[in-house]
């Protein structure tokens, strides 16, 4: 029954919108001195009018883009200035839609706004490639955020109106850690208030959406929630245009949005803003470009279920469990996941001082086995940053792979937080013999030490293959991050060409809870699609030079040593001579 009412309500909204679609005013017809009327919400859901006067047009303020300058007035604007949450407020001249309020002068209460021409906004629905983040290991989603668009206007700076970025269920420490990067991207993080709203399905009695209404793009819902608010500029049938500037310029996307109501206005010397809360689900934003976001009424976004469980092993052991749904997007998902994991760890109050965190997780896939995320981290400071970045890295690799066969359908994360710094440092490595013949076995031993006089030894046997060439054979005992460097380099230089190759790469990454023995020789080799090809003939080397990466050494073997419940750190090498 709810679904039926949902469709009825959306059909009614589309009908009303189509009947009220206004004529458009081209940029070429805009003149200084024009008296304009705008529409926005100052309280509740009632769309109210404000007034303004056109001051002029800033031509070519961006690539084939222009900005209309106007002085606004009416309602509370003389007191608040241009507010966060007004982005997208439609502006009309004699009933013709000119554009949307999109930019303002930071730290100014004078209500002078930059208006985005409507022609540029309508281009937001055009197909565009998704924006990809530069993948690195460890991955940090904040480094991939775009910069807020700003224009120098004389001695002042005209910038995109910051988008209120509501965060509910997050710790204060998490908000403060990510706030600088979010603000640089034009998102103003606000803890609590609006983010705690839980949108519901619309009914036939729901408030209709119209130009000037507020919407909230809901990125995360559940025990943690994230929403970003702005104003609807234009509705054409089922198509909705809003904000008048980009969200994060992710291109084609799928972000659910809900109608929002304004609780109150807060005037500020820095930047005034609307405090709002989401109400009914309405549709999905499908495009996020530099001039606007656009979407469709009635479209249902596909969300990604996320579960985070945290166990604290302190003096008073505690457990936390978080259930939520987040958007599936190449840029947003890693960022939101990193923030959620950081906050979950920060809630244990073990973010400063010595400590260890064991990470166990699964990426659930459609049409493929789950990809495990297992590791352990120990540090004096910065554990939440390390762990949250480590969780985001394989997720962004899947989302940006371009392989249609790989689709995430869920994430399960388990974190075990201990007040002890469980780290063992490599002290020494030695071999049972200095010379060996093909077919014989040599034992490699590694001694580790940790806090409180802890001493640990790991031993592994290696049988030299029959027919092995004479010469120096090197045995390096190393840790997980060092062992992964070659895999990372190969991934970045020659990315996997198929879904199975990517899954093999992710599954083959080395956790830090065990040491590794790498056996190698001083001879060049080639990495071909993840496989080691030692000493190819010169003719083949010329061919491989166009498609593969050359390595200065040849890996003969790699052996995983016994695991433990600590981080094994350090690398040391011992040489054994192979005799004929």
C-alpha positions in Angstrom: 0.0 0.0 0.0 2.9 2.4 0.9 4.4 1.8 -2.5 1.1 2.6 -4.3 0.8 5.8 -2.3 4.4 6.6 -3.1 3.8 6.4 -6.8 0.6 8.4 -6.6 2.3 11.2 -4.6 5.2 11.4 -7.0 3.0 11.4 -10.0 1.0 14.2 -8.5 4.2 16.1 -7.8 5.4 15.7 -11.4 2.0 16.9 -12.7 1.9 20.0 -10.5 5.5 20.8 -11.5 4.9 20.4 -15.2 1.9 22.7 -15.0 3.9 25.4 -13.3 7.1 25.3 -15.4 8.0 28.9 -16.0 9.6 30.4 -19.1 13.3 31.0 -19.0 15.3 34.2 -19.3 18.5 33.8 -21.3 21.7 35.3 -19.9 22.0 37.6 -23.0 18.8 39.4 -21.9 20.1 40.2 -18.3 20.7 43.8 -17.6 21.9 45.8 -14.6 19.1 47.5 -12.7 16.6 44.7 -13.3 14.3 44.2 -10.3 14.1 40.5 -9.5 12.1 38.2 -7.2 13.5 35.1 -5.5 11.9 32.1 -3.7 13.3 30.2 -0.7 12.2 28.7 2.6 12.9 30.7 5.8 10.7 28.7 8.1 9.1 25.3 8.0 8.2 24.2 4.4 6.5 27.4 3.2 8.2 29.0 0.2 8.5 32.7 0.6 9.6 35.5 -1.7 12.6 37.9 -1.4 13.6 40.7 -3.7 16.8 41.9 -5.4 18.4 44.1 -8.0 20.8 43.0 -10.7 24.2 44.7 -10.4 25.9 43.2 -13.5 27.3 40.1 -15.1 30.8 38.6 -14.6 31.6 37.2 -18.0 33.7 34.0 -18.4 34.1 33.5 -14.7 34.8 29.9 -15.5 35.1 27.7 -18.6 32.2 29.0 -20.7 30.5 30.1 -17.5 29.2 33.5 -16.2 27.9 34.8 -12.9 25.1 37.4 -12.4 25.7 39.7 -9.5 22.7 40.9 -7.5 21.9 42.6 -4.2 19.2 40.8 -2.4 16.7 42.1 0.1 13.5 41.2 2.0 12.6 38.7 4.7 15.6 38.1 7.1 18.3 38.7 4.5 19.1 42.2 5.7 20.1 40.6 9.0 21.5 37.3 7.9 23.0 38.1 4.5 23.1 35.2 2.0 22.8 32.0 4.0 24.1 28.5 3.7 21.1 26.4 2.5 20.0 29.1 0.0 22.1 27.5 -2.7 19.7 26.9 -5.6 17.0 29.5 -4.6 15.4 30.4 -7.9 15.5 34.0 -9.1 12.9 35.4 -11.6 12.4 38.5 -13.7 8.8 39.3 -14.6 8.0 35.6 -14.1 10.8 34.3 -16.2 13.4 32.0 -14.5 16.8 33.7 -14.6 18.9 31.3 -12.5 19.7 30.3 -8.9 21.5 31.9 -6.0 24.8 30.1 -5.9 27.7 32.3 -4.6 28.3 34.8 -1.9 31.1 36.8 -0.3 32.3 35.0 2.8 32.4 37.0 6.1 30.0 39.5 4.5 26.5 40.2 5.9 25.8 42.4 2.9 23.3 40.3 0.9 25.2 40.4 -2.4 24.9 37.1 -4.2 26.2 35.4 -7.4 23.4 33.9 -9.5 24.1 30.9 -11.7 22.3 31.3 -15.1 19.6 28.8 -15.7 21.1 27.7 -19.1 24.2 26.5 -17.4 22.3 24.6 -14.7 20.2 22.7 -17.3 23.4 21.3 -18.7 23.9 19.4 -15.5 21.6 16.6 -16.7 24.0 15.9 -19.7 25.9 12.6 -19.4 29.4 13.0 -18.0 32.0 10.5 -16.8 32.3 9.9 -13.1 35.0 11.7 -11.3 37.7 9.3 -10.0 40.0 9.8 -7.1 43.7 9.2 -7.4 44.3 5.8 -5.8 47.2 5.4 -3.4 48.1 3.2 -0.5 47.3 3.9 2.2 44.3 5.7 0.7 43.0 8.9 2.2 39.6 10.0 0.8 40.1 13.6 2.0 43.0 14.1 -0.5 40.6 13.4 -3.4 38.1 16.2 -2.5 37.8 19.0 -5.0 38.5 22.6 -4.1 35.7 25.1 -3.5 35.2 27.4 -6.5 36.2 31.0 -5.8 36.4 34.1 -7.9 38.5 37.3 -7.1 36.2 40.3 -7.4 38.4 43.3 -6.7 39.9 42.9 -3.2 37.0 40.5 -2.2 36.4 36.9 -3.0 33.2 35.5 -4.4 32.8 31.8 -3.5 30.3 29.0 -3.8 27.9 29.1 -0.9 29.0 26.4 1.5 26.7 23.4 1.7 25.6 22.5 5.2 26.9 19.0 5.8 25.0 17.6 8.7 26.6 14.8 10.7 24.7 12.9 13.4 26.0 10.0 15.5 29.7 11.0 14.8 32.1 11.9 17.6 33.3 15.4 18.0 36.9 14.2 17.3 35.8 12.7 14.0 34.1 15.9 12.9 37.1 18.0 13.9 39.5 15.7 12.1 37.7 15.8 8.7 36.4 19.4 9.0 39.4 21.2 7.3 39.2 19.0 4.2 35.4 19.3 4.1 35.5 23.1 4.3 38.1 23.3 1.6 35.7 21.4 -0.6 32.8 23.8 0.2 31.1 21.6 2.7 30.4 23.1 6.1 30.3 20.2 8.7 27.7 20.7 11.4 27.3 18.1 14.2 23.9 16.8 15.1 20.6 18.7 14.5 19.5 18.0 11.0 21.6 14.9 10.4 19.5 13.0 12.9 16.3 13.2 10.9 15.0 10.0 9.4 13.1 10.5 6.1 9.9 8.6 5.6 8.0 7.4 2.5 5.7 10.1 1.0 2.0 9.9 1.1 -0.8 11.6 -0.8 -0.9 14.2 2.0 2.8 15.0 1.8 3.9 18.6 1.1 4.5 19.1 -2.6 8.0 20.0 -3.9 8.3 23.2 -5.8 11.0 25.7 -6.9 12.3 27.3 -3.7 11.7 24.2 -1.6 14.5 22.7 0.4 15.9 19.3 -0.1 18.4 17.2 1.8 20.8 14.8 -0.1 21.0 11.9 2.3 24.4 10.2 2.1 24.2 8.0 5.2 21.2 6.9 7.2 21.0 4.8 10.4 23.0 4.9 13.6 25.2 7.5 11.8 23.6 9.8 9.3 24.9 12.4 6.9 22.9 14.9 4.9 23.7 17.9 2.7 21.0 20.6 2.2 20.2 23.1 -0.5 17.3 24.5 -2.5 15.4 23.4 -5.6 15.7 25.8 -8.6 13.7 24.2 -11.3 11.3 21.2 -11.8 10.6 19.9 -15.3 8.3 16.9 -15.1 10.3 14.4 -13.1 13.6 16.2 -13.5 14.8 18.3 -10.6 17.6 20.9 -10.6 19.1 22.3 -7.4 22.1 24.0 -5.6 23.3 26.2 -8.5 26.8 24.8 -8.0 28.5 21.4 -7.7 28.2 19.2 -4.6 31.6 17.5 -5.1 31.7 17.3 -8.9 31.4 13.5 -8.9 29.7 13.5 -12.3 27.1 10.7 -12.8 26.0 9.4 -9.5 23.1 8.0 -7.5 22.3 9.9 -4.3 18.9 9.8 -2.5 17.3 13.0 -1.6 14.4 14.0 0.7 12.3 17.1 1.1 13.5 19.2 4.1 11.9 21.7 6.5 13.6 24.7 8.1 13.7 24.6 11.9 15.2 28.1 12.3 17.8 30.5 10.9 21.1 31.3 12.6 22.7 34.6 11.8 26.5 34.6 11.9 29.4 37.0 11.2 31.1 34.1 9.4 28.2 32.6 7.4 24.6 32.5 8.4 22.8 29.2 7.8 19.5 27.4 7.9 18.9 24.6 10.4 16.7 22.0 8.7 15.6 18.5 9.0 14.7 15.9 6.3 11.1 14.7 5.9 9.9 12.5 3.0 12.0 10.5 0.4 11.4 12.0 -3.0 14.0 10.7 -5.5 17.7 10.5 -6.4 20.3 12.9 -7.6 21.8 11.4 -10.8 24.3 14.1 -11.8 26.7 16.4 -9.8 28.5 18.9 -12.0 30.1 22.3 -11.6 27.0 24.3 -12.3 24.3 22.3 -10.4 23.1 18.9 -9.2 20.1 17.3 -10.9 18.0 14.2 -10.4 14.7 12.5 -10.8 11.6 12.3 -8.7 10.6 8.8 -7.9 14.0 7.2 -8.6 15.2 4.9 -5.8 18.9 5.0 -5.1 20.8 1.7 -4.5 22.3 1.9 -1.0 25.2 0.0 0.5 24.5 -1.7 3.9 27.4 -1.1 6.4 27.9 -2.8 9.8 30.6 -1.7 12.2 31.3 -3.6 15.5 33.8 -2.4 18.0 35.1 -4.1 21.1 37.2 -2.2 23.6 39.6 -4.3 25.7 40.3 -1.6 28.3 39.8 -1.8 32.1 36.1 -1.6 31.6 35.4 -3.7 28.3 32.6 -2.3 26.1 31.1 -3.1 22.8 29.5 -0.9 20.2 27.5 -1.8 17.1 26.5 0.5 14.2 24.1 -0.3 11.4 23.6 2.1 8.5 23.1 2.5 4.8 25.4 4.7 2.7 25.4 5.7 -1.0 27.4 3.8 -3.6 29.7 6.4 -5.3 33.3 6.4 -6.3 34.2 9.4 -4.2 31.5 9.7 -1.6 31.5 6.0 -0.4 35.3 5.9 0.6 35.0 9.3 2.3 31.9 8.4 4.3 33.3 5.0 5.2 36.6 6.5 6.4 34.6 9.0 8.5 32.3 6.3 10.0 35.2 3.9 10.9 37.2 6.9 12.4 34.2 7.9 14.6 33.6 4.3 15.7 37.2 4.0 16.9 37.1 7.5 18.4 34.1 6.5 20.5 36.3 4.0 22.4 38.4 6.9 23.8 41.5 5.1 22.8 42.7 7.5 20.1 45.7 8.9 22.1 48.5 7.1 23.8 49.7 3.5 23.2 47.2 1.1 21.7 46.5 -1.5 19.1 43.6 -2.2 16.8 42.8 -5.5 15.1 40.8 -5.1 11.9 38.6 -7.9 10.5 36.2 -7.1 7.7 34.5 -8.4 4.6 33.4 -6.8 1.4 30.4 -8.7 0.2 30.1 -8.9 -3.6 27.5 -9.9 -6.1 28.8 -12.8 -8.3 32.1 -13.1 -6.4 33.3 -14.5 -3.0 33.7 -11.9 -0.2 37.0 -10.0 -0.1 38.5 -10.1 3.4 40.1 -7.0 5.0 42.3 -8.3 7.9 45.1 -6.4 9.6 46.4 -5.1 12.9 47.7 -1.7 13.8 49.8 -0.4 16.7 50.8 3.2 17.4 51.2 5.9 20.0 49.0 8.3 18.1 46.9 8.3 14.9 45.4 4.8 15.0 42.0 5.9 13.8 43.5 7.6 10.7 45.5 4.5 9.8 42.6 2.0 10.2 40.0 4.1 8.5 42.3 4.8 5.5 43.1 1.1 5.3 39.4 0.2 5.2 38.7 2.7 2.4 41.6 1.6 0.1 40.1 -1.8 -1.1 36.6 -0.2 -1.4 37.8 2.5 -3.7 39.8 0.0 -5.7 36.5 -2.0 -6.3 34.4 1.1 -7.0 36.9 2.6 -9.5 37.8 -0.6 -11.2 35.3 -0.2 -14.0 34.5 -3.9 -13.9 30.7 -4.3 -14.2 31.0 -7.8 -12.7 32.2 -6.4 -9.4 29.4 -4.9 -7.4 29.4 -4.3 -3.7 26.4 -5.4 -1.8 27.5 -4.9 1.8 30.4 -4.1 4.2 31.1 -5.8 7.5 33.8 -4.3 9.8 34.9 -5.6 13.1 37.4 -3.7 15.3 39.1 -5.0 18.4 40.7 -2.1 20.4 43.4 -2.8 23.0 45.2 -0.3 25.3 48.4 -2.2 24.8 50.8 -1.4 22.0 51.2 -4.9 20.5 54.3 -4.3 18.3 57.4 -6.5 17.8 60.5 -5.0 16.3 62.9 -7.1 14.2 66.3 -7.3 16.0 68.3 -9.8 14.0 68.1 -12.4 11.2 70.5 -15.3 10.6 70.8 -18.4 8.5 71.6 -21.9 9.7 74.4 -22.1 7.1 76.3 -19.8 4.8 76.7 -22.1 1.9 74.1 -24.5 0.4 73.8 -26.7 -2.6 70.8 -27.2 -4.9 68.4 -29.7 -3.2 69.6 -28.8 0.3 67.6 -27.0 3.0 68.6 -23.8 4.9 66.8 -22.5 8.0 66.2 -18.7 8.4 65.6 -17.4 11.9 64.4 -14.0 13.0 64.4 -12.5 16.5 61.9 -9.9 17.6 61.5 -7.9 20.8 58.7 -5.8 22.2 57.6 -3.9 25.3 58.0 -5.3 28.8 60.9 -7.5 27.7 58.9 -9.6 25.2 61.1 -11.8 22.9 59.8 -13.8 20.0 61.6 -16.0 17.4 60.3 -17.1 14.1 61.9 -19.9 12.0 61.3 -21.1 8.5 62.9 -23.7 6.3 63.7 -23.1 2.6 64.7 -25.9 0.2 66.9 -24.7 -2.6 65.4 -26.1 -5.8 67.3 -28.6 -7.8 69.0 -26.9 -10.7 69.2 -23.6 -9.0 72.0 -21.4 -10.4 75.2 -20.8 -8.4 75.6 -17.4 -6.8 74.3 -15.3 -4.0 70.8 -16.0 -2.7 69.3 -13.3 -0.5 66.8 -14.0 2.3 64.9 -10.9 3.5 62.6 -11.1 6.6 60.2 -8.2 6.3 56.8 -7.0 7.5 53.4 -6.7 5.8 53.6 -3.0 4.6 57.1 -3.6 3.1 55.9 -6.8 1.4 53.0 -4.9 -0.1 55.2 -2.2 -1.8 55.9 -4.3 -4.9 52.2 -5.2 -5.2 51.2 -1.5 -4.8 53.7 -0.5 -7.5 52.5 -3.1 -9.9 48.9 -2.2 -9.3 49.5 1.5 -10.0 51.8 1.0 -13.0 49.8 -1.8 -14.7 46.3 -2.0 -13.2 44.5 -5.3 -13.2 42.8 -6.0 -16.6 40.0 -8.2 -15.2 37.8 -8.6 -12.2 39.6 -11.9 -11.1 43.0 -10.1 -11.3 41.7 -7.3 -9.0 40.2 -9.7 -6.5 43.5 -11.7 -6.5 45.4 -8.5 -5.8 43.2 -7.5 -2.9 43.1 -11.0 -1.4 46.9 -11.2 -1.7 47.8 -8.1 0.3 49.9 -8.9 3.4 48.6 -8.2 6.9 51.0 -7.0 9.6 50.3 -9.8 12.1 53.1 -12.0 10.7 56.5 -11.7 9.2 57.4 -12.8 5.6 60.5 -14.3 4.1 61.3 -13.1 0.6 63.9 -15.0 -1.3 65.5 -13.1 -4.2 68.5 -12.8 -6.5 70.3 -9.7 -8.0 69.1 -10.1 -11.6 66.5 -8.1 -13.5 62.9 -9.4 -13.9 59.6 -8.2 -15.3 56.2 -7.9 -13.6 53.6 -9.1 -16.1 49.9 -8.9 -14.9 51.0 -9.6 -11.4 53.3 -12.5 -12.3 57.1 -12.5 -11.9 59.0 -13.2 -15.2 62.8 -13.6 -14.4 65.5 -13.0 -17.0 63.6 -13.0 -20.3 65.5 -13.0 -23.6 66.4 -9.6 -25.0 63.8 -9.8 -27.8 61.1 -10.4 -25.2 62.4 -7.6 -23.0 61.9 -5.1 -25.8 58.3 -6.2 -26.1 57.6 -6.2 -22.4 59.1 -2.7 -22.0 55.9 -1.3 -23.6 53.4 -3.1 -21.3 55.1 -4.3 -18.1 57.2 -2.9 -15.3 60.9 -4.0 -14.9 62.2 -4.8 -11.4 66.0 -4.6 -10.5 65.8 -8.0 -8.7 64.2 -11.4 -9.2 61.9 -12.8 -6.6 62.5 -16.5 -6.2 60.0 -17.3 -3.5 58.0 -15.7 -0.7 57.0 -17.6 2.5 54.6 -16.6 5.1 55.9 -17.1 8.6 53.9 -17.9 11.7 51.3 -15.2 12.6 50.7 -13.7 16.1 48.6 -11.1 17.8 51.0 -8.3 17.3 52.4 -6.1 14.6 55.6 -7.4 13.2 57.8 -4.5 12.0 61.2 -4.2 10.4 63.3 -5.7 7.6 66.7 -7.3 7.5 68.5 -9.4 4.9 71.0 -12.3 5.1 73.0 -13.8 2.2 73.6 -17.5 1.5 75.8 -18.7 -1.3 74.6 -21.4 -3.6 77.4 -23.7 -4.7 77.5 -26.0 -7.7 
